Amino acid sequence: MVVRIIEIKSKEQALREFRNVKADEKSFQFMLPKVFGLSMKIREVKARDANIIKQEMLSDGGDATLSKESYDLKNERSDILLMGNLRSYSETIKKLKLQPIKELRKIAGDAEGGIRNYFSVPERFEVNGKGLIFLDLW
């Protein structure tokens, strides 16, 4: 048995690794969003909103770090460091888009755009000549 840490940097590399372990190709669309870990920093977020974002990330399998003063709302604003995979970000973004708080909806849109740009996530892609929807993330 050999243990090796690998960093997967692209969809193509992930698909190649899935094939190398002989995974069922039907499962690729469900595994892809989980393979890409991502940290994201959001600056100057209202403490109330930062706490909501942290709760949502935790409930979706991610996490968030924010200033200790923001927990008891002592500071008006906090930077946030988000940590998760595409699936956890996707679920959190969906929830934030439904919030009645305008700033949270804007953060959701900005985060979504940033992730799309970073990964160049297509709406649809091909695997062995078959079109797959990218988990309807957005």
Residue, then its C-alpha position, 0 to 999 in steps of 0.5 A: m500500500v502506498v499513500r500519496i497526497i495529490e493536488i487536483k487542479s483541473k476538471e481534466q485531471a480529476l476525470r483522469e484520476f477517477r478513471n485511474v481508480k476505475a470509478d463508475e463514470k455515472s458518478f463523475q458528475f457527483m464527485l467533481p464538485k467535491v474534489f476541488g477545495l477552495s479558500m476564499k476571503i471576503r473583506e469588510v462584511k457586516a458582523r451579522d452577515a458574517n455570522i450567517i455566512k459561517q452558519e450556512m457554510l458549516s451546515d453545508g460541510g464547509d467552514a468560515t473564520l471571522s474576527k472574534e469580535s464579530y461573534d458578539l457583534k462588537n465589531e461592525r465589520s469583519d473579514i471572513l476566510l471561507m473554506g470548502n469544496l464546490r459542493s459546499y460553496s454551491e449549497t451555501i450560495k443557493k441559500l444566500k441568494l434566498q436571504p432577504i438581506k441584500e448584502l448577502r445576496k450580493i456576496a452570493g453573486d460575487a462568490e459565484g462569479g469568483i468561483r466560476n472565473y477561478f475554475s472556469v466552470p462550464e454549465r455543461f461538459e462532455v465525458n466520453g462523448k456524453g454531455l453532463i450538466f455540472l450538478d446544476l451548481w448555480 
